[in-house]
Each structure stands twice: as structure tokens, then as C-alpha cells.
Amino acid sequence: MDEAAKVREAAWLVEDAFAGIARPHPDCSQSVNVACFNLSYRLYYPRRLAVLLLLLLSYVEVPFWCRGVDARAPCGDPGAPVTPLTFNLPTLSRSTALLVELSCLGVVGVSDLLLVVALRRHFAARRDRVMVLLLTIAACMNRLFLGDVAAQIALFLRLGIFVLTFQTVRSTYLKMFAVLNKVQHILSLVAVYVCFFGWLATILFQDTAEGGTMSTYVESSWQMLILLTTANFPDVMLPAYNKSRWQASFFIFFLCFGLFFLLNVILAQIFSNYQQIASSEAIDLDDNRQRMLTEAYDILSSMRPPPLDVALCHQLLLELQRYRAAPRTTQSHRLLIVEELDVKGLGLIARHDFTRLCEVMLATTRARLHQPSEVQRWCPRLASTHCFRAFCSMVQHRFFELSIDVLLVLNALVIMIEFATPAHATGLRNWELVDSGFSLVYVLEMLCKLLVYGASAYWDDGRNRFDALITVTSLIIDVYAYIPNAYNDHMMVKVLLTTRCLRILRLIMNISHYRVIFLTWLRLLPVGKSLLLVLFCNMNLFAALGHVLFGGKISPSRMNSEFPASSYTTSGYAANNFNDIPSGMVTLFELLVVNNWFVIAEGHVLVTSIYARFFFIAFWLLGVILTLNLFVASILDAFALEFASNQRQMSVLKPLAISDTRSPLAHTSLPSP
């Protein structure tokens, strides 16, 4: 094997080390295999885009129950009471949807087939890609041969392809299934607890006013389950409570033990087991990472005796630019990485130092390496003049930021007055001129900072990115609103004012405690990203299942004529349905909140059967008890750690900021604002 092939093989191992997951690789001696493998890598983002489009196709295709011939309203006249209500999103025709689906499946299939050619018999070790390939073939056959039921089956096949494509989703699902296995005894205890109190309620309230609600054992258990979610409290106990105040003790005891203790025990068990499983997985990933980096070092060292020469490490870093997981590096990044790994400065890298490659690459690429400003690079004579240095001092002075904050307060007052001004008042034009003046000042502020700090340093600051986005958006709306055009109306002025109001949020960030909370929230986004994605997939699964079970069965006309006295009808809940996937997602979000979920369940039970309740119970268990509670608990735990860390950092940085009296122009490269 030549040197280039060994560097390529080592790069594959380092690439896998970033994910912590060992994957099979092609035979480096076979050029066709390597070419197919590299081409499969090139299709990584097109493949993911195709998978995402496949899933989104479920939101814009015509529901399977629609049989209309009018392409503009295939489900019937939206204004007619007999027409089942949908989300009214623009939909693709069935032929267009079929073309889009087959095109996306083609991209996914070609990517997987390239990997089959590259890996040969080792492709079976990529179980995720094997499953995706099988689902892709099944989806194509489903669309081409199954006819009417194809649209219903496609909903689940698309979701399966989506889940298997994203490794973080697969990993989170595996951890959640492991958690379910550990807490199943507690969940069974909840079921026994609800059924036992349902049996007691049936006996205690027989031949009473309360018995009208709890007439049978099944109804009593159903009402007790709803009570456990507090959705029907105190309504469910009022008939018994009105007869005897002491009968409230039955419901109070049920809630005290079930709601305040049992459900919280489930939450604690779910969270602790999830954390334990996640910690164990993190240890395994780290062990895999160290093992793969060691293997990569051994491959590189087989060409030259160890320790590793820095020139060979440079070749490895250049080869890694072909792949995805390793961060992109510039020449300056690569020099810093090699310098960090070459601890002794002898131009050689030891084995234990090489195993730090992943963390060194991540730390180096995340570091702020700002170039001098464009003025310093392109016009060095101008940058060295006294006038420009004085201009830089003015822009970097704290009073410059303070003056902008004062302008923001004045702008807020102007906006309040302008909102209170009648739309067609004669003075409205004058206020618009004042607003345009504020926009001009904000544009000048942005240009001044770009000249002083440079584009790289300016854009690296989150506050500047926020200000620039609002400033540019306001300027565009200014031009659109005040230059005569066919669509010009007062609504655009309101949009402009609302956009400018967002700039006032900058003042909130100047308050240290608010800033800590906001920054902590931003850092928590990666923590909850995987769980939120799993929650979205769960909702998509139940939306598809609900669409198949209940799609087209609920309309205002049917509910008013057949079930006029039901709570679902009297509450006007006909829009809360599963007639299409977007409506189903909104309905499931309402079920996540739990309030009045039993009313939504009642409407769907009426148009199908009592067994429809199991659909809503299953979503409550998977969506609320497991996924949502796990997300909330993880966020609370991470927030407490991040908030404490930020507080400690601020307590350390505050005295440093007071004692730091350096001139901002003491360095050649100007600091970030």
C-alpha cells in the first residue's frame, strides 16, 4: 500500500473517531471502490436534503381520502360544512407528488448503492444503511404497485427513512427504548393504580349523581386516567362533592399519590436512567475514539518509524478536508494543530499526543482567529493616520455604544407614538421621516463598526449579527414601503415598526442577569436538539397513524348533525382533527399541553369506536410522560449547570474588566467588539 493510500485510510479512521462510531471502509487498493466511497461522501448533503423533502412531502400532498376532480380543491369546497376541515396549505397534485417522491428516493437509493459497490460484502455491517436501502426499495414498490393504499403506507416509510438517516435520532431512540425497559414496572403500576381506583369509583358511586359519569368500569377507569392528567379536575368530582363534601377525599387522595408522587417518581426514574445510559454511551464513544486514533497512528507510523513526523500529520489534515465530520481547517488552523500536538517542538508527534487530535482540532477551529480589518489590509497608510486612529478610538469607546442605546430608547418612544397615531393622520408622514432617520443612523453605525473591526471580527459577535440583521431588514422594508409600488399599503409600515422594535431587545442584553439567562439558553439548544427531533418524529408518527385512522371522518356538518350534544361539537373543536398531516401535528401539540385532551379524544371516538382511546393514551405515554418530561428534565439539569458556570465566569471577569485599562489600539489587529 503506497503512502497516499495509508494517509487516506488513516483519514477515514480519524473521520470515524469524531463520531466515535467504527464503520467499515473500502479496500484502498481498489480504485473503483475508493471512488464510489468518495462519491457517496459527496452525496451526503443531497441525500439528507432528499430525505427531508420526502418527509415534508407528507405535509403538502393531497390527503388520501380526497376524491375530488377539481385540482384547486381536491377535498371539496373549503367553505362547505360537509367538507372535512384541513390546514389549507397549498398541495401538490398527485402526479407531481409522485414525481418528487420517486426523485428523492432515487437520490437516496443511488447514494446507498454507491456504498454497496464501495464496501462490497462489508456493507452488511452498516445496518442503518441496509435498512434505509430496504425501505427505499419498499417505498418505490409501494408507489408503483400498491395503488390506493400506497399514500397511507408511504407516510410511515418516509418517516422510517428519516429516522434511520439521522444518527442522533437513532441513538436517542435506542436510549429511550432502554429507558422504557427499565421503567416498565413503574408504568405498569400506574395502570394498576388507575384501574383499581376505577373499580372503586364504580362501586362507590353506583346509583348516585357521580354514577352518571362513571356508569361502567371502563368509563370509570377512563375518567380516572383523565383525572391523573388533571384535565377534568375539579369537574369530575363536582357531582359527588355537591352531595357530600367528604367524598372529595376520594379524588384528593387519588391525585396526591398518583399525580404528586407516582408521576414524579416516573419522571425521576426516566431521567436518571436516561442520564446513566447516556453517560455509559459517552464512555463507549470515547473508548472507540481513542482506539481508532491509535489505529490511525499505527497506520501512519508503518510508513516511517514513530514518533510521527509533522509533515505526515499535515498530509492527514489535508486529506480530512475531503470528508464531513472533521471540522474545516485553514492553513493557519493546521499549523496551530500541529504545533499543539508537537509538544516538545522537535517536529515529531508522540502516540499519546496524537490521540488528542479530535479535541485539538475542535478547539482550534472554534477559536477566534480574526484577520486585521479590511482598512488595515487594503489601505495600511490610511489605517496608520492619526484621523483614522482617532475614529477607531471613538467607535470603540463605551460612550459610542451608550449613545446607540439612547437612540434605541428614543426610537422606542417614537414607535409608541406612531402606533398611537391614526393610520391616515396628516402627521404620519413626518413620523415616517423620523423613522427613516433612525434607520440611516443604524446603517451608519454598522458601517463604522465594519470599518474599525473588519467584517470577520464584526460578524463574530452575536450582538452585531443581530443588529445587522434587523438593520438590513428595516432598510429593505423602508425602501419597499416608501417607494410607490402596486403592493404598497399601511401594513408594510406596521411590519417596519415591528421589525424596528426587535432592535430594542439589544437593551435587554446590556443587563448582566438577563444576558446570563439568554446566553445559557443559547448554549442549551444543542442539549435539547436530539430530544426535540425525537419528539417531532413521535408527533409525525402519530399524525400519520391518526391520518390513516381518522382522516376525512370529521367535518362540522357531521358533528353538528350526528353528535350535537358532545363536548367536542359544542366547543367548536372540528378543526382539531387528523384530516391532513399539518392539522394532525397541531392537534398533537394540543395533546402535549394536555388541557382538554379528553374532549379531542371524545370527538374521534364518536366517529370511530371506543378503541380510539388507545391512540390518545399511547401518545400521552410516549409524547408527554416519556419524551416531553425527559426533555424538560434534561433542560432543567443542563440549565442549572450552565447558569452556575456563567455566574462564576461573570464573577471572575467583572474585576478583570474594571482593572483592564489597555488601549484598544495597542495591538496591530483590532479586538472584537
PASE-466242 format. One record per residue (C-alpha): residue number from 0; residue in three letters; z, x, y. Coordinates in steps of 0.1 Angstrom, whole numbers, plus 2048, in hexadecimal, padded with zeros to 3 digits. Example, Ala and Ser with C-alpha at 12.3 -4.5 7.8 and 13.67 -1.06 7.14 Angstrom:
BEGIN
   num   residu     z     x     y
     0      ala   84E   87B   7D3
     1      ser   847   889   7F5
// end
This chain:
BEGIN
   num   residu     z     x     y
     0      met   800   800   800
     1      asp   7F6   80F   822
     2      glu   80C   812   840
     3      ala   7FE   7F3   852
     4      ala   804   7DE   833
     5      lys   828   7E9   830
     6      val   82E   7E3   855
     7      arg   820   7C0   850
     8      glu   836   7B9   832
     9      ala   854   7C5   845
    10      ala   84B   7AF   862
    11      trp   84A   791   84B
    12      leu   86D   799   83F
    13      val   87A   79D   863
    14      glu   869   77C   86C
    15      asp   87B   76A   850
    16      ala   89B   77C   85A
    17      phe   89B   769   87B
    18      ala   89C   748   868
    19      gly   8B4   756   84D
    20      ile   89E   747   832
    21      ala   88B   75B   818
    22      arg   867   750   813
    23      pro   84B   75D   7FC
    24      his   830   773   80B
    25      pro   80C   77A   801
    26      asp   801   799   7EF
    27      cys   7FA   7B2   80B
    28      ser   7DF   7C3   7F6
    29      gln   7C9   7A3   7F7
    30      ser   7B9   7A0   819
    31      val   7AF   77B   813
    32      asn   7D3   772   80B
    33      val   7DF   783   82B
    34      ala   7C4   773   840
    35      cys   7CD   750   833
    36      phe   7F2   757   839
    37      asn   7EC   762   85D
    38      leu   7D5   745   863
    39      ser   7F0   72E   856
    40      tyr   807   73D   86F
    41      arg   7EE   737   88B
    42      leu   7EE   712   881
    43      tyr   813   70F   885
    44      tyr   813   6FD   8A6
    45      pro   7F4   6E8   8A0
    46      arg   804   6DE   87F
    47      arg   824   6D3   88F
    48      leu   811   6C0   8AA
    49      ala   7FD   6AE   88F
    50      val   81E   6A4   87E
    51      leu   82C   698   89F
    52      leu   80D   684   8A6
    53      leu   80F   675   883
    54      leu   832   668   88A
    55      leu   829   65B   8AD
    56      leu   80B   649   89E
    57      ser   824   630   88F
    58      tyr   82D   626   8B3
    59      val   80A   61F   8C0
    60      glu   7F8   610   8A2
    61      val   7F4   5EA   89D
    62      pro   810   5DC   888
    63      phe   807   5D4   864
    64      trp   80E   5AF   868
    65      cys   7F5   5AA   884
    66      arg   7D5   599   879
    67      gly   7C5   590   89B
    68      val   7A1   598   8A1
    69      asp   7A5   59E   8C6
    70      ala   7A8   5C3   8CB
    71      arg   7BB   5BE   8EC
    72      ala   7D6   5A8   8DB
    73      pro   7D4   5AD   8B6
    74      cys   7F7   59E   8B0
    75      gly   7EF   57E   8C5
    76      asp   7F4   573   8E8
    77      pro   813   586   8F5
    78      gly   81C   568   90C
    79      ala   81B   54E   8F0
    80      pro   83E   545   8E1
    81      val   82F   546   8BE
    82      thr   825   56A   8C1
    83      pro   840   582   8B3
    84      leu   84C   598   8D0
    85      thr   843   5BD   8CF
    86      phe   849   5DB   8E6
    87      asn   826   5D5   8F6
    88      leu   81D   5FA   8F5
    89      pro   7F7   601   8F6
    90      thr   7EB   603   8D2
    91      leu   7CF   615   8C1
    92      ser   7B6   601   8AD
    93      arg   7B9   604   887
    94      ser   79A   619   884
    95      thr   7A5   631   8A0
    96      ala   7C8   633   890
    97      leu   7B8   63B   86E
    98      leu   7A3   657   87E
    99      val   7C1   666   890
   100      glu   7D6   665   870
   101      leu   7BC   675   85A
   102      ser   7B6   690   874
   103      cys   7DB   698   876
   104      leu   7DE   698   851
   105      gly   7C0   6AF   84F
   106      val   7D0   6C9   866
   107      val   7F0   6C8   851
   108      gly   7DD   6CA   830
   109      val   7C7   6E7   83B
   110      ser   7E6   6FA   846
   111      asp   7F7   6F5   825
   112      leu   7D8   6FD   811
   113      leu   7D5   71E   824
   114      leu   7F8   726   819
   115      val   7EF   71D   7F5
   116      val   7D2   736   7F6
   117      ala   7E9   750   806
   118      leu   806   74D   7EE
   119      arg   7F5   743   7CE
   120      arg   80F   73B   7B3
   121      his   82B   744   7CB
   122      phe   823   725   7E0
   123      ala   839   711   7C8
   124      ala   857   723   7D7
   125      arg   851   712   7F8
   126      arg   85E   6F1   7ED
   127      asp   85D   6E2   810
   128      arg   838   6EA   813
   129      val   831   6DD   7F0
   130      met   841   6BC   7F9
   131      val   82E   6BA   81A
   132      leu   80D   6C1   808
   133      leu   814   6A6   7EE
   134      leu   81E   68D   809
   135      thr   7FE   696   81D
   136      ile   7E9   68F   7FE
   137      ala   7FC   66F   7F8
   138      ala   7F7   664   81C
   139      cys   7D2   66A   81A
   140      met   7CE   657   7FA
   141      asn   7E4   63B   807
   142      arg   7CE   636   826
   143      leu   7AD   639   812
   144      phe   7B5   624   7F3
   145      leu   7D4   60D   7F7
   146      gly   7C6   5F4   810
   147      asp   7DE   5DB   821
   148      val   7FF   5EB   816
   149      ala   7F3   60E   823
   150      ala   800   608   846
   151      gln   823   601   839
   152      ile   825   61E   821
   153      ala   817   636   83C
   154      leu   836   631   851
   155      phe   84C   641   837
   156      leu   833   65D   82D
   157      arg   82F   668   852
   158      leu   855   66A   856
   159      gly   858   67D   836
   160      ile   83E   697   842
   161      phe   851   699   863
   162      val   873   6A0   853
   163      leu   866   6B9   83A
   164      thr   852   6CC   855
   165      phe   870   6D4   86B
   166      gln   889   6EC   85B
   167      thr   8A6   6E3   872
   168      val   8A2   6BE   868
   169      arg   8A1   6C6   843
   170      ser   8BF   6DD   846
   171      thr   8D3   6C3   859
   172      tyr   8CB   6A8   840
   173      leu   8D6   6BE   823
   174      lys   8F7   6C4   834
   175      met   8FB   69F   83B
   176      phe   8F4   696   817
   177      ala   90E   6B0   80C
   178      val   927   6A0   824
   179      leu   920   67E   816
   180      asn   927   68B   7F3
   181      lys   949   697   7FF
   182      val   954   678   812
   183      gln   946   65D   7FB
   184      his   969   656   7EE
   185      ile   975   64D   811
   186      leu   956   637   817
   187      ser   95D   625   7F7
   188      leu   981   620   803
   189      val   973   60F   822
   190      ala   95E   5F8   80D
   191      val   97C   5EF   7F7
   192      tyr   992   5EA   816
   193      val   979   5D2   826
   194      cys   973   5BF   805
   195      phe   999   5BC   7FF
   196      phe   99F   5AE   822
   197      gly   981   597   81E
   198      trp   991   589   7FE
   199      leu   9B3   585   810
   200      ala   9A2   573   82D
   201      thr   990   55B   815
   202      ile   9B2   551   806
   203      leu   9C7   551   826
   204      phe   9AF   53D   83C
   205      gln   9A2   524   822
   206      asp   9A2   500   830
   207      thr   9A9   50D   854
   208      ala   995   510   874
   209      glu   991   535   86C
   210      gly   982   52B   84A
   211      gly   963   51E   85C
   212      thr   95A   542   863
   213      met   967   550   842
   214      ser   95C   535   82B
   215      thr   953   54B   80D
   216      tyr   95D   56D   800
   217      val   93C   57C   80B
   218      glu   93E   56E   82E
   219      ser   963   579   831
   220      ser   95A   59D   827
   221      trp   93C   59D   83F
   222      gln   953   591   85C
   223      met   96D   5AC   853
   224      leu   952   5C7   854
   225      ile   947   5BB   876
   226      leu   96B   5BB   881
   227      leu   96E   5DF   876
   228      thr   953   5E8   88F
   229      thr   966   5D2   8AA
   230      ala   945   5C0   8B2
   231      asn   955   59D   8AB
   232      phe   978   5A3   8B8
   233      pro   98B   58F   8C3
   234      asp   973   572   8BD
   235      val   977   573   898
   236      met   99D   56E   899
   237      leu   99F   554   8B4
   238      pro   99E   535   89D
   239      ala   9BC   543   889
   240      tyr   9CD   550   8A8
   241      asn   9CA   52F   8BA
   242      lys   9DC   51E   89D
   243      ser   9F7   538   899
   244      arg   9FD   557   8AD
   245      trp   A0C   568   88F
   246      gln   9EB   567   87D
   247      ala   9DD   581   895
   248      ser   9F2   59B   881
   249      phe   9D9   599   864
   250      phe   9BC   5A4   87B
   251      ile   9D2   5BD   88E
   252      phe   9DD   5CF   86E
   253      phe   9BA   5D0   861
   254      leu   9AE   5E1   881
   255      cys   9CB   5F8   884
   256      phe   9C6   607   862
   257      gly   9A1   603   85F
   258      leu   995   60C   882
   259      phe   9B0   623   88F
   260      phe   9B7   636   86F
   261      leu   99C   631   854
   262      leu   97D   636   869
   263      asn   98D   653   87C
   264      val   995   663   85A
   265      ile   970   65F   851
   266      leu   966   66F   872
   267      ala   97E   68C   86C
   268      gln   973   692   848
   269      ile   94E   690   852
   270      phe   952   6A9   86E
   271      ser   968   6C2   85B
   272      asn   951   6C1   83D
   273      tyr   932   6C5   852
   274      gln   942   6E3   864
   275      gln   94C   6F3   844
   276      ile   929   6EE   835
   277      ala   919   6FB   855
   278      ser   92F   719   855
   279      ser   927   721   831
   280      glu   902   71D   838
   281      ala   905   734   856
   282      ile   915   74F   841
   283      asp   8F9   74C   827
   284      leu   8DF   74E   842
   285      asp   8EF   76E   850
   286      asp   8F1   77D   82D
   287      asn   8CC   775   828
   288      arg   8C4   784   84A
   289      gln   8D6   7A5   842
   290      arg   8C5   7A7   81F
   291      met   8A2   7A1   82D
   292      leu   8A7   7BA   849
   293      thr   8B3   7D4   830
   294      glu   894   7CD   81A
   295      ala   87E   7D1   839
   296      tyr   88F   7F2   841
   297      asp   88A   7FE   81D
   298      ile   864   7F6   81F
   299      leu   860   809   83F
   300      ser   875   826   832
   301      ser   85F   829   813
   302      met   843   837   829
   303      arg   859   851   83A
   304      pro   87C   85D   82F
   305      pro   898   84B   841
   306      pro   8A5   848   85B
   307      leu   889   833   86A
   308      asp   873   842   885
   309      val   872   82F   8A6
   310      ala   84C   830   8A6
   311      leu   84C   81C   886
   312      cys   864   803   896
   313      his   84C   7FF   8B3
   314      gln   830   7F7   89A
   315      leu   847   7DD   88A
   316      leu   84F   7CD   8AB
   317      leu   82A   7CB   8B4
   318      glu   822   7BB   892
   319      leu   83D   7A1   898
   320      gln   82A   794   8B6
   321      arg   812   784   89E
   322      tyr   82C   76D   891
   323      arg   842   751   89E
   324      ala   867   754   896
   325      ala   86C   776   8A6
   326      pro   86E   773   8CC
   327      arg   851   780   8E1
   328      thr   856   7A2   8EF
   329      thr   846   7B6   90B
   330      gln   843   7DC   90B
   331      ser   863   7DF   91F
   332      his   875   7C9   906
   333      arg   869   7DE   8E9
   334      leu   875   7FE   8FA
   335      leu   897   7EF   900
   336      ile   899   7E2   8DC
   337      val   891   804   8CD
   338      glu   8A9   815   8E6
   339      glu   8C5   7FD   8DB
   340      leu   8BF   804   8B6
   341      asp   8BC   829   8BB
   342      val   8E1   82E   8C0
   343      lys   8E2   854   8BF
   344      gly   8C2   858   8D4
   345      leu   8B1   86E   8BA
   346      gly   892   858   8B6
   347      leu   89F   84C   894
   348      ile   8AE   82A   88A
   349      ala   8C8   828   86E
   350      arg   8CA   80C   854
   351      his   8E9   7FC   862
   352      asp   8DA   7FC   885
   353      phe   8BA   7ED   879
   354      thr   8CC   7CF   86B
   355      arg   8D5   7C6   88F
   356      leu   8B0   7C2   897
   357      cys   8B1   79C   89A
   358      glu   8CF   799   8B1
   359      val   8C2   7B7   8C6
   360      met   8A0   7A6   8CA
   361      leu   8AF   785   8D4
   362      ala   8C8   795   8ED
   363      thr   8AD   7AB   8FC
   364      thr   893   78F   901
   365      arg   8AD   778   910
   366      ala   8B8   792   929
   367      arg   8AB   78E   94C
   368      leu   892   7A9   953
   369      his   885   7A1   976
   370      gln   869   7B3   985
   371      pro   86A   7BB   9AB
   372      ser   85D   79F   9C0
   373      glu   838   79B   9C6
   374      val   83C   7A8   9EA
   375      gln   84C   7C8   9DD
   376      arg   831   7CD   9C3
   377      trp   813   7C3   9D7
   378      cys   81D   7CC   9FB
   379      pro   837   7E8   9F8
   380      arg   833   7F2   A1D
   381      leu   83B   7CF   A28
   382      ala   859   7CD   A11
   383      ser   867   7ED   A20
   384      thr   865   7E1   A44
   385      his   884   7D8   A58
   386      cys   878   7B5   A5F
   387      phe   872   7AC   A3A
   388      arg   894   7BB   A30
   389      ala   8A4   7A6   A4B
   390      phe   892   788   A3F
   391      cys   89E   78F   A1B
   392      ser   8C2   792   A28
   393      met   8BF   771   A39
   394      val   8B2   75F   A1A
   395      gln   8CC   76F   A03
   396      his   8E9   767   A1B
   397      arg   900   74B   A10
   398      phe   8FA   739   A31
   399      phe   8D6   734   A27
   400      glu   8E1   720   A09
   401      leu   8FB   70F   A1E
   402      ser   8E1   704   A37
   403      ile   8CC   6F5   A1B
   404      asp   8EA   6E2   A0F
   405      val   8F0   6D4   A32
   406      leu   8CB   6C9   A33
   407      leu   8D0   6B8   A12
   408      val   8ED   6A4   A1F
   409      leu   8D9   69A   A3E
   410      asn   8BC   691   A27
   411      ala   8D3   67B   A13
   412      leu   8DE   668   A33
   413      val   8BA   664   A3D
   414      ile   8B1   656   A1B
   415      met   8CE   63D   A1D
   416      ile   8C2   631   A3F
   417      glu   89F   62F   A33
   418      phe   8A8   61A   A14
   419      ala   8BA   602   A2C
   420      thr   89C   5FF   A42
   421      pro   886   5E1   A3C
   422      ala   865   5EA   A2B
   423      his   84F   5E0   A48
   424      ala   865   5E9   A65
   425      thr   854   5FC   A82
   426      gly   86C   619   A7F
   427      leu   864   620   A5B
   428      arg   847   637   A64
   429      asn   85E   64D   A79
   430      trp   876   651   A5B
   431      glu   858   65B   A45
   432      leu   850   677   A5E
   433      val   874   683   A5C
   434      asp   871   683   A36
   435      ser   852   697   A38
   436      gly   864   6B0   A4E
   437      phe   87F   6B4   A33
   438      ser   864   6B9   A19
   439      leu   855   6D5   A2E
   440      val   876   6E6   A32
   441      tyr   87C   6E5   A0C
   442      val   859   6F4   A07
   443      leu   861   710   A20
   444      glu   882   717   A0E
   445      met   870   71A   9ED
   446      leu   855   732   9FC
   447      cys   870   747   A0C
   448      lys   883   74C   9EB
   449      leu   862   754   9D9
   450      leu   85A   76F   9F2
   451      val   87D   77E   9F0
   452      tyr   886   77B   9CC
   453      gly   864   77A   9BC
   454      ala   856   760   9A5
   455      ser   868   76D   985
   456      ala   88B   76F   994
   457      tyr   886   74E   9A7
   458      trp   87B   73B   988
   459      asp   896   74A   972
   460      asp   8B1   738   986
   461      gly   8B6   714   979
   462      arg   8BF   706   99C
   463      asn   89F   714   9AA
   464      arg   88B   705   98E
   465      phe   89B   6E3   995
   466      asp   895   6E6   9BB
   467      ala   871   6F1   9B7
   468      leu   869   6D4   99F
   469      ile   878   6BB   9B8
   470      thr   867   6CC   9D6
   471      val   844   6CD   9C6
   472      thr   847   6A9   9B9
   473      ser   852   69D   9DB
   474      leu   835   6AF   9EC
   475      ile   81C   69F   9D4
   476      ile   82A   67C   9D9
   477      asp   82B   683   9FF
   478      val   805   68A   9FE
   479      tyr   7FF   66C   9E7
   480      ala   814   654   9FB
   481      tyr   809   65C   A1E
   482      ile   7E4   664   A1A
   483      pro   7D1   643   A19
   484      asn   7C5   63A   9F7
   485      ala   7BD   61B   9E2
   486      tyr   7DF   61B   9D1
   487      asn   7F5   623   9EF
   488      asp   813   60B   9F2
   489      his   837   60C   9FC
   490      met   842   611   9D8
   491      met   836   635   9DA
   492      val   84D   63A   9F8
   493      lys   86A   62E   9E3
   494      val   860   646   9C7
   495      leu   860   662   9E0
   496      leu   882   659   9ED
   497      thr   890   657   9CA
   498      thr   881   679   9C2
   499      arg   890   689   9E0
   500      cys   8B2   67A   9D7
   501      leu   8B1   690   9B7
   502      arg   8B3   6AF   9CD
   503      ile   8D5   6A4   9D9
   504      leu   8E2   6AC   9B5
   505      arg   8E1   6D0   9C0
   506      leu   900   6CA   9D5
   507      ile   913   6BF   9B6
   508      met   90B   6E0   9A5
   509      asn   91C   6F2   9C2
   510      ile   93E   6E4   9B6
   511      ser   94B   6FC   99C
   512      his   95B   6E3   985
   513      tyr   93C   6CD   985
   514      arg   926   6EB   97F
   515      val   93B   6F6   961
   516      ile   937   6D3   951
   517      phe   912   6D2   957
   518      leu   90C   6F5   94A
   519      thr   921   6EE   92C
   520      trp   90C   6CF   925
   521      leu   8EC   6E4   927
   522      arg   8F9   6FD   90E
   523      leu   903   6E1   8F7
   524      leu   8DF   6D4   8F4
   525      pro   8D6   6EC   8D7
   526      val   8F6   6E1   8C5
   527      gly   8ED   6BD   8C4
   528      lys   8C7   6C1   8C1
   529      ser   8C6   6C1   89B
   530      leu   8DD   6A4   897
   531      leu   8CA   690   8B2
   532      leu   8AA   697   8A0
   533      val   8B9   68B   87F
   534      leu   8C6   66C   891
   535      phe   8A3   665   89E
   536      cys   895   669   87A
   537      asn   8AF   651   86D
   538      met   8A6   638   887
   539      asn   882   63D   880
   540      leu   888   637   85B
   541      phe   89B   617   861
   542      ala   881   60C   87B
   543      ala   866   610   861
   544      leu   87A   5FF   846
   545      gly   883   5E2   85E
   546      his   85F   5DF   868
   547      val   855   5DB   844
   548      leu   871   5C2   83D
   549      phe   872   5AE   85D
   550      gly   851   5B5   86F
   551      gly   840   596   87E
   552      lys   85B   57E   871
   553      ile   86E   579   892
   554      ser   85E   567   8B0
   555      pro   86E   552   8CC
   556      ser   85D   533   8C0
   557      arg   869   536   89C
   558      met   88D   53E   8A6
   559      asn   88F   521   8BE
   560      ser   880   508   8A6
   561      glu   890   513   885
   562      phe   8B1   522   890
   563      pro   8B9   515   8B3
   564      ala   8DF   516   8AE
   565      ser   8E2   53A   8A2
   566      ser   8F2   555   8B8
   567      tyr   8D2   569   8B6
   568      thr   8BD   54D   8C5
   569      thr   8D6   542   8DF
   570      ser   8DB   565   8EB
   571      gly   8B6   56A   8F0
   572      tyr   8B4   587   8D8
   573      ala   891   581   8CC
   574      ala   885   5A2   8DB
   575      asn   89E   5B5   8C6
   576      asn   888   5B7   8A7
   577      phe   874   5CD   890
   578      asn   852   5BF   897
   579      asp   846   5E2   8A0
   580      ile   855   605   89E
   581      pro   85E   608   8C4
   582      ser   870   5E7   8C4
   583      gly   882   5F1   8A4
   584      met   88D   612   8B4
   585      val   89C   5FF   8D1
   586      thr   8AD   5E6   8BA
   587      leu   8BC   603   8A5
   588      phe   8C9   613   8C5
   589      glu   8DB   5F2   8CD
   590      leu   8E9   5F4   8AA
   591      leu   8F6   617   8B1
   592      val   90A   609   8CE
   593      val   918   5F0   8B4
   594      asn   91E   5D4   8CE
   595      asn   910   5B3   8C1
   596      trp   8FF   5C4   8A4
   597      phe   909   5A7   88D
   598      val   8F5   58F   8A4
   599      ile   8D6   5A4   89F
   600      ala   8DD   5A4   879
   601      glu   8E2   57F   879
   602      gly   8BF   579   887
   603      his   8AE   58E   86D
   604      val   8C3   57E   851
   605      leu   8B7   55C   85C
   606      val   892   565   859
   607      thr   897   577   837
   608      ser   8B6   575   822
   609      ile   8DA   57F   821
   610      tyr   8D1   5A0   811
   611      ala   8C3   5AB   832
   612      arg   8E7   5B3   83C
   613      phe   8E6   5D2   825
   614      phe   8CB   5E0   83C
   615      phe   8E3   5DE   85A
   616      ile   901   5EB   846
   617      ala   8ED   609   83A
   618      phe   8E3   612   85E
   619      trp   907   60E   86A
   620      leu   912   627   84F
   621      leu   8F6   640   853
   622      gly   8F0   63C   878
   623      val   912   636   887
   624      ile   92D   641   86E
   625      leu   91A   661   863
   626      thr   900   66D   87C
   627      leu   90D   660   89D
   628      asn   931   669   896
   629      leu   927   68B   88A
   630      phe   913   691   8AA
   631      val   930   685   8C1
   632      ala   949   69A   8AE
   633      ser   933   6B9   8AF
   634      ile   92D   6B5   8D4
   635      leu   952   6B1   8DC
   636      asp   95B   6CF   8C7
   637      ala   940   6E5   8D7
   638      phe   947   6D7   8FA
   639      ala   96C   6E1   8F7
   640      leu   962   705   8ED
   641      glu   947   708   907
   642      phe   95C   6F9   923
   643      ala   979   711   91C
   644      ser   960   72E   91A
   645      asn   951   725   93C
   646      gln   973   721   94C
   647      arg   97D   744   940
   648      gln   95C   752   94D
   649      met   961   742   96F
   650      ser   985   74E   972
   651      val   978   772   96C
   652      leu   95A   770   982
   653      lys   96B   760   9A0
   654      pro   97F   77F   9AB
   655      leu   961   795   9A4
   656      ala   94C   77F   9BB
   657      ile   966   782   9D6
   658      ser   969   7A8   9D4
   659      asp   943   7AF   9D0
   660      thr   937   7B9   9F3
   661      arg   918   7CB   9E9
   662      ser   8F9   7C7   9FE
   663      pro   8DF   7B2   9EB
   664      leu   8C4   7CB   9F6
   665      ala   8D6   7E9   9E7
   666      his   8BE   7E9   9C9
   667      thr   899   7EC   9C7
   668      ser   895   7CC   9B3
   669      leu   8A5   7AF   9C5
   670      pro   8BE   79B   9B0
   671      ser   8B9   778   9A4
   672      pro   8C5   75D   9BC
// end
